[in-house]
């Protein structure tokens, strides 16, 4: 739990006096003002978020979050007292600014057993107090069907049309018009779990008259075919043994099935699971149009030596690539989160989004998998809803101009990836992020068999395989949605 507001405010003012000249995000962050209750109980609205001002008398907004041991694979921090790192510093001052504006306290409670803790609070009235649960995407539906979640529809002041909320997540985590999950800029978890391609800039410079990769993206010409065409140029049998895929050579494109082909599917505008007009999910990959697109993708990959599956024996396994870190892979299918790992290696890389399937495709699409989704705990008290929604909207609004830019700058700075074009590409990835229930909620029943049996094998019998999988996929969806 966090210290009380008076102590935090004193610490903040002391830190501000000492660190103001070098504070992260000082050009964008709002300056905290000490809040005192005016005579009429309201204050003038702040610019940007259109929220009312309210003196909340040290109202406590508490997030239930995972411990690091339970979910250490995304940037999930909501509250922190440690300002030694730029991102934590931005989170700390973000919270303090919002707290000071509303005379409120933002707290975080951690658990190793999210669903169990949530169940006890909602069903057994355990006395644990939290209003928002940060649940890993694969468990959100578990909490929903167990009756543990309230509705974001009740959160009066959360405006999901604003840029600091992901509208696709709002649509994805909805059922019959009831929005039960949300992804906003107040948490970096889903940003950090965006899939992307890294490319080795030094290796790319070894080909004379190489095309500008960033320019291809901007011009809408970054396609699967173009990526594999470029990859072919960099594929080489370094040891001369005639074996191209034994991990000892140089490769144009690398990555496990679950990451590489998921990016390709999403980049082509396909989802494993779609929703009908009422928000009811259904298996969508076996439609005629999708079968044609998938067949095209498999044909392209079947006809290239430019792609290396660096974990063929485990298509749904880990995504780190020794070959990339040793400078023998041009393009690696990975996640933004893995930039943290690469900082320990002497490799200068750039960032690219998933390619489109064709140039005619209207836009790029990016996928985020494995991060946390914000859910309203059903145990929230009715009288808390307005304050909670105001505070979360204020946190998200401020994060969009303070925290997210700091995250991008800190992730891409120094020798690892310091070109302004990479920040541009990363922003494009964030701006085009979509969510797919088939990659998270029904990962075991839908995504995993598709990666193992269709893409890992480059199975040309696309239509027949998806037709055989459809009943199993629909059954898994129905069982989950109809669970008591």
URJO-V508938 format. One record per backbone hydrogen bond with DSSP energy under -1.0 kcal/mol. CO is the residue of the C=O (numbers start at 1). NH is the residue of the N-H. E is the energy in kcal/mol with one decimal. If there is no record, write none. Layout:
CO,NH,E + CO,NH,E
This chain:
4,8,-1.9 + 5,9,-2.9 + 6,10,-2.1 + 7,11,-2.3 + 8,12,-2.7 + 9,13,-2.5 + 10,14,-2.1 + 11,15,-2.8 + 12,16,-2.9 + 13,17,-1.9 + 14,18,-1.7 + 15,19,-3.1 + 16,20,-1.7 + 19,22,-1.7 + 20,23,-1.1 + 23,26,-1.3 + 25,28,-1.1 + 25,29,-2.8 + 38,41,-1.1 + 47,49,-1.0 + 59,105,-3.0 + 61,107,-3.2 + 62,131,-2.1 + 62,132,-1.6 + 63,109,-3.2 + 64,134,-3.1 + 65,111,-1.8 + 67,71,-1.9 + 74,76,-1.5 + 85,89,-2.7 + 86,90,-2.2 + 87,91,-2.3 + 88,92,-2.9 + 89,93,-2.5 + 90,94,-2.1 + 91,95,-2.5 + 92,96,-2.3 + 93,97,-2.4 + 94,98,-2.1 + 95,99,-3.0 + 96,100,-2.6 + 97,101,-2.1 + 98,102,-1.8 + 99,103,-1.4 + 99,104,-1.7 + 102,56,-2.7 + 103,58,-2.7 + 105,61,-2.9 + 107,63,-2.2 + 109,65,-3.2 + 111,67,-1.5 + 113,117,-2.8 + 114,118,-2.7 + 115,119,-2.6 + 116,120,-2.3 + 117,121,-1.9 + 118,122,-2.3 + 119,123,-3.2 + 120,126,-1.5 + 131,377,-2.7 + 132,64,-3.2 + 133,375,-2.4 + 135,373,-3.2 + 136,139,-2.6 + 139,143,-2.0 + 140,144,-2.2 + 141,145,-2.7 + 142,146,-1.2 + 143,148,-2.4 + 144,147,-1.7 + 148,378,-2.4 + 151,154,-1.1 + 152,155,-1.5 + 154,156,-1.7 + 155,158,-1.9 + 159,162,-1.8 + 162,165,-1.7 + 164,185,-2.3 + 166,170,-1.6 + 167,171,-2.1 + 168,172,-2.6 + 169,173,-2.7 + 172,174,-1.1 + 173,180,-2.3 + 173,181,-1.2 + 175,178,-1.9 + 178,175,-1.9 + 179,152,-3.0 + 182,374,-2.7 + 183,166,-2.7 + 184,187,-1.6 + 188,192,-2.5 + 191,194,-1.5 + 192,337,-1.9 + 193,369,-1.7 + 194,336,-2.5 + 196,334,-3.1 + 197,352,-2.7 + 198,332,-2.7 + 199,350,-2.4 + 200,204,-2.3 + 201,205,-1.5 + 203,206,-1.4 + 204,207,-1.1 + 207,210,-1.1 + 212,216,-2.2 + 213,217,-1.9 + 214,218,-2.5 + 215,219,-2.5 + 216,221,-2.7 + 217,220,-1.5 + 221,223,-1.2 + 222,356,-2.5 + 223,227,-2.5 + 224,228,-2.4 + 225,229,-2.2 + 226,230,-2.4 + 227,231,-2.5 + 228,232,-2.0 + 231,234,-1.1 + 236,238,-1.5 + 236,250,-2.5 + 237,240,-1.1 + 250,236,-2.1 + 251,330,-2.4 + 252,331,-2.0 + 253,308,-3.1 + 254,333,-2.8 + 256,260,-2.6 + 257,261,-1.7 + 259,263,-2.3 + 260,264,-1.9 + 261,265,-2.7 + 262,266,-2.8 + 263,267,-3.1 + 264,268,-1.4 + 265,270,-2.1 + 266,269,-2.3 + 272,284,-2.4 + 274,282,-2.4 + 276,279,-2.3 + 278,176,-2.4 + 280,276,-2.4 + 282,274,-2.2 + 284,287,-1.2 + 287,291,-2.6 + 288,292,-2.0 + 289,293,-2.0 + 290,294,-2.9 + 291,295,-2.4 + 292,296,-2.0 + 293,297,-2.1 + 294,298,-2.7 + 295,299,-2.1 + 296,300,-2.1 + 297,301,-2.3 + 298,302,-2.1 + 299,303,-1.2 + 306,253,-2.8 + 308,255,-1.5 + 308,310,-1.0 + 311,314,-1.2 + 314,317,-2.4 + 315,258,-2.4 + 321,325,-2.0 + 322,326,-1.7 + 323,328,-3.1 + 324,327,-1.6 + 328,251,-2.9 + 330,200,-2.2 + 331,254,-2.5 + 332,198,-2.3 + 334,196,-2.3 + 335,338,-1.1 + 336,339,-1.9 + 337,340,-1.6 + 338,342,-1.6 + 341,344,-1.3 + 342,345,-1.9 + 345,347,-2.0 + 348,201,-2.2 + 350,199,-1.9 + 352,197,-2.8 + 356,224,-1.8 + 358,361,-1.1 + 366,434,-3.0 + 367,195,-2.7 + 371,137,-2.6 + 373,135,-2.4 + 374,182,-1.7 + 375,133,-3.1 + 376,150,-3.6 + 377,380,-1.9 + 381,384,-2.2 + 384,388,-2.6 + 385,389,-2.6 + 386,390,-2.3 + 387,391,-2.5 + 388,392,-2.5 + 389,393,-2.1 + 390,394,-2.3 + 391,395,-2.4 + 392,396,-2.5 + 393,397,-2.5 + 394,398,-2.3 + 395,399,-2.1 + 396,400,-1.6 + 398,402,-1.1 + 399,404,-2.8 + 402,406,-1.7 + 403,407,-2.6 + 404,408,-2.4 + 405,409,-2.5 + 406,410,-3.0 + 407,411,-2.4 + 408,412,-2.2 + 409,413,-1.3 + 416,349,-2.7 + 419,422,-1.2 + 419,423,-1.0 + 420,424,-1.8 + 421,425,-2.4 + 422,426,-2.7 + 423,427,-2.2 + 424,428,-2.0 + 425,429,-2.3 + 426,430,-2.4 + 427,431,-2.7 + 428,432,-1.5 + 430,433,-1.1 + 432,366,-2.2 + 434,368,-1.2 + 436,439,-1.7 + 437,442,-2.3 + 440,443,-1.3 + 442,446,-2.2 + 443,448,-3.1 + 446,450,-1.6 + 447,451,-2.4 + 448,452,-2.4 + 449,453,-2.8 + 450,454,-1.8 + 450,455,-1.8 + 451,456,-2.4 + 454,459,-2.8 + 460,462,-1.7 + 461,465,-2.2 + 462,466,-2.6 + 463,467,-2.1 + 464,468,-1.9 + 465,469,-1.9 + 466,470,-1.9 + 469,473,-2.6 + 470,474,-3.0 + 471,475,-2.2 + 472,476,-2.1 + 473,477,-2.3 + 474,478,-2.8 + 475,479,-2.8 + 476,480,-1.9 + 477,481,-2.8 + 478,482,-2.1
